[in-house]
Amino acid sequence: MPIYVILAALAVGIALPLAIVSVGSGEAGVFARRRVKGEKKSANADSFILEGSAGERVVAPALGSLFRTLRRLTPVGLMEALDRRIGLAGLSIRAETVIFIKILLAVGAVLAAQQFSLDLLPMVLVTIVAFLVPDALINSVGKERQGQILLALPSVIDQLRMSVEAGVGFEAAVGRAAKAGDGPLAQELRHTLQEMQIGASRSEALHHLADRNDVSELRTLVAAVSQSEDFGIPVAHVLRVQADELRGRRKQRAEERAMKIPVKMVFPLVLCIFPALMLVLLGPATLRIVDALL
């Protein structure tokens, strides 16, 4: 089988579930899109569904059944860990889709290895690498997103403190900070505000915010705000203390990274710069010595 056929089939297999997930699947996706278009819901739900396209009536339910089967066959701990990593990365993709993509990549790697007539050990290594590529990408995106939240946290706390000190309520201050920002932390604050608006208490919404992310400073802030609510401590005072502490920690992290730079520069110096420098400096002298001796 030609390699371009394998790559094309692999690309189609990856693009199909992603397209279905992004557009929506099943009856809920049909109703949602008809509602956006302004169409009225038919009295007969079956006839309403039959009005949809072939993808909505056949492909989406088939993929939904496949994804449910994958979730049942996958160990619960592995599925929960994958859901956690996807949540940390802020991706709007289902864990079943990721597992489906991992399987497709592994199968494609096996077919490609057979096409190039690789031995068993290289084939196994290529398959393992292809299977782990989605996990590496999700972890990378999640780490970058959590880093962005950590960097934006002191500024957001200062904004909350100034709003609270000006007489604005905590929920309104959260709403202002969420509206003013456009990063991952602003998205998380909007989610937290929505939870408060639908009936969750401030403490519950903030604890959900800390659970959705893996930032220790955010957990500390949530614990401090919750304790201030329990013991009657002014929230503005707590926010001021937390902002000062976070700025100190950010300075310490910057100093720590600066101290690691000389150590990280040792390997490029020894492996790349020093050999070239010695070649340039000692090369002509070595050639002259060899000519003189010969």
C-alpha positions in Angstrom: 0.0 0.0 0.0 1.5 3.4 -0.9 2.5 5.6 1.9 0.4 8.6 0.7 -2.7 6.4 0.8 -1.9 5.6 4.5 -1.3 9.2 5.4 -4.5 10.3 3.7 -6.6 7.7 5.4 -5.0 8.7 8.7 -5.7 12.4 8.2 -9.3 11.6 7.3 -9.7 9.4 10.4 -8.4 12.1 12.6 -10.4 15.0 11.0 -13.7 13.1 11.1 -14.2 12.8 14.8 -12.8 16.3 15.4 -15.3 17.7 12.9 -18.2 15.8 14.5 -17.2 16.9 18.0 -16.7 20.6 17.0 -20.0 20.8 15.2 -22.0 18.8 17.7 -23.4 15.3 17.7 -26.7 13.6 17.9 -30.1 15.0 18.5 -28.8 17.7 20.9 -26.6 19.1 18.1 -29.5 19.1 15.7 -31.8 21.0 18.1 -29.1 23.5 19.0 -28.3 24.4 15.4 -32.0 24.6 14.4 -32.6 26.8 17.4 -29.7 29.1 16.3 -31.2 29.3 12.8 -34.6 30.3 14.3 -36.4 27.2 13.1 -39.3 26.0 15.2 -39.2 22.6 16.8 -41.5 20.1 15.2 -44.2 18.4 17.2 -42.8 15.0 16.2 -39.2 14.6 17.5 -38.5 11.7 15.2 -39.5 13.6 12.0 -37.5 16.5 13.3 -34.3 14.4 13.6 -35.0 12.9 10.1 -34.8 16.3 8.6 -31.1 16.5 9.5 -28.2 15.6 7.3 -26.8 12.1 6.9 -23.9 13.0 9.2 -26.4 14.1 12.0 -28.5 11.0 11.6 -25.9 8.3 10.9 -22.3 9.3 11.5 -22.8 11.2 14.8 -24.8 8.4 16.5 -22.2 5.8 15.3 -19.3 7.8 16.7 -21.2 8.4 19.9 -21.7 4.7 20.3 -18.0 4.1 19.5 -16.9 6.7 22.1 -19.2 5.2 24.7 -17.6 1.8 24.0 -14.1 3.2 24.3 -15.0 4.8 27.7 -16.4 1.5 28.9 -13.3 -0.4 27.8 -10.8 2.1 29.1 -9.8 1.8 32.8 -11.6 4.3 34.9 -8.4 5.7 36.4 -6.8 6.3 33.0 -10.0 8.0 31.7 -10.2 10.3 34.8 -6.5 11.2 34.4 -7.1 12.1 30.7 -10.2 14.1 31.6 -8.1 16.0 34.2 -5.3 16.8 31.7 -7.8 17.9 29.1 -9.4 20.2 31.7 -6.0 21.6 32.7 -5.3 22.4 29.0 -8.7 24.1 28.6 -9.5 22.0 25.5 -13.1 21.5 24.4 -12.5 17.9 23.4 -13.8 14.6 24.8 -11.4 12.1 26.3 -12.9 9.4 24.1 -11.9 11.4 21.0 -8.3 11.6 22.3 -8.2 7.8 22.8 -9.7 7.3 19.3 -7.0 9.6 17.8 -4.3 7.7 19.8 -5.5 4.4 18.4 -5.6 5.8 14.8 -2.1 7.1 15.2 -0.8 3.8 16.5 -2.4 1.9 13.6 -1.1 4.4 11.1 2.4 4.0 12.6 2.2 0.3 12.3 1.1 0.5 8.6 3.9 3.1 7.9 6.5 0.9 9.6 5.4 -2.1 7.4 5.5 0.1 4.3 9.2 1.0 5.1 10.0 -2.6 6.1 11.2 -1.7 9.6 12.2 -4.4 12.1 10.1 -5.4 15.0 11.9 -3.2 17.6 11.8 0.0 15.5 8.2 -0.7 14.7 7.3 -1.0 18.4 9.1 2.2 19.2 7.4 4.1 16.4 4.0 2.8 17.5 4.6 3.8 21.1 5.8 7.3 20.1 2.7 7.8 17.9 0.4 6.5 20.6 1.9 9.0 23.1 2.0 12.1 20.8 -1.5 13.3 21.8 -0.7 13.0 25.5 2.5 15.0 25.0 0.6 17.7 23.2 -2.1 17.9 25.8 0.4 18.0 28.6 2.3 20.8 26.9 -0.8 22.9 26.3 -1.9 22.3 29.9 1.5 23.3 31.3 1.6 26.5 29.2 -2.0 27.4 30.2 -1.3 26.9 34.0 1.8 29.0 33.6 -0.3 31.8 32.0 -2.7 31.6 34.9 0.1 31.8 37.4 1.6 34.9 35.7 -1.7 36.7 35.5 -2.8 35.9 39.1 -1.1 38.8 40.9 -2.5 41.4 38.6 -6.0 40.0 38.8 -5.8 39.9 42.6 -4.7 43.6 42.6 -7.7 44.4 40.4 -10.0 42.5 42.8 -8.6 44.3 45.8 -9.0 47.7 44.3 -12.6 47.0 43.3 -13.5 45.6 46.7 -11.8 48.6 48.5 -13.8 50.9 46.3 -17.0 49.4 47.7 -17.8 46.9 44.9 -19.0 43.4 46.0 -16.8 40.4 45.6 -19.0 38.8 42.8 -19.1 42.2 40.9 -15.3 42.5 41.3 -14.9 39.0 39.9 -17.2 40.0 37.0 -15.1 43.1 36.3 -11.8 41.2 36.3 -13.3 38.5 34.0 -14.6 41.1 31.6 -11.4 43.1 31.5 -9.1 40.0 30.9 -8.9 37.8 27.9 -6.5 35.0 29.1 -7.1 31.6 30.7 -7.6 33.1 34.1 -10.3 35.4 32.8 -12.1 32.4 31.3 -11.9 30.6 34.6 -13.2 33.6 36.5 -16.2 33.8 34.0 -16.9 30.1 34.7 -16.7 30.8 38.5 -19.1 33.8 38.1 -21.6 31.6 36.2 -21.5 29.1 39.0 -22.3 31.8 41.5 -25.1 33.1 39.3 -26.8 29.7 39.1 -26.9 29.3 42.8 -23.5 28.0 44.0 -22.1 29.6 47.1 -19.0 31.7 46.9 -16.9 29.1 48.7 -18.1 26.3 46.5 -17.5 28.2 43.2 -14.0 29.2 44.4 -13.1 25.6 45.4 -14.3 24.4 42.0 -12.0 27.1 40.5 -9.0 25.7 42.4 -9.9 22.1 41.6 -10.1 22.8 37.8 -6.5 24.1 37.9 -3.1 22.9 39.1 -1.8 26.2 40.6 -0.8 26.1 44.2 -1.0 29.9 44.6 -4.6 29.8 43.3 -5.5 27.2 46.0 -3.9 29.4 48.6 -6.0 32.3 47.5 -9.2 30.3 47.5 -8.5 29.0 51.0 -7.7 32.5 52.3 -10.9 34.0 50.8 -13.0 31.1 52.2 -11.5 31.6 55.6 -12.2 35.3 55.5 -15.8 34.6 54.7 -16.0 32.1 57.6 -14.3 34.3 60.2 -15.5 37.7 59.1 -12.1 39.0 58.0 -12.3 41.8 55.4 -11.8 40.4 51.9 -9.8 43.5 50.8 -7.2 42.8 53.5 -6.9 39.2 52.5 -6.5 40.1 48.8 -3.8 42.7 49.7 -1.8 40.2 51.7 -2.2 37.6 48.9 -1.1 40.0 46.2 2.0 41.0 48.1 2.9 37.4 48.8 2.4 36.4 45.1 4.6 39.3 44.0 7.3 38.1 46.4 7.0 34.5 45.0 7.2 35.7 41.4 10.4 37.6 42.2 11.8 34.5 43.9 11.0 32.4 40.8 12.7 35.0 38.5 15.8 34.9 40.7 15.8 31.1 40.7 15.6 31.0 37.0 18.4 33.5 36.7 20.6 31.4 38.9 20.0 28.4 36.8 21.2 30.1 33.6 25.0 29.5 34.2 24.4 25.8 34.8 22.3 25.5 31.6 25.0 27.3 29.6 27.7 24.8 30.5 26.6 22.1 28.0 26.3 24.4 25.0 29.7 25.9 25.9 31.5 22.6 26.3 29.8 20.8 23.3 29.5 23.6 20.8 31.4 26.8 21.5 34.7 25.5 23.0 35.4 22.9 20.3 35.0 25.5 17.6 37.0 28.1 19.5 39.9 25.6 20.1 39.8 24.7 16.4 40.1 28.3 15.3 42.8 29.2 17.8 44.9 26.0 17.8 44.3 24.9 14.2 46.8 27.1 12.4 49.5 26.5 15.1 48.9 22.8 14.9 49.3 22.9 11.1 52.6 24.8 11.4 54.0 22.5 14.0 53.2 19.5 11.8 54.8 21.2 8.8 57.9 22.0 10.8 58.3 18.4 12.1 57.8 16.8 8.8 
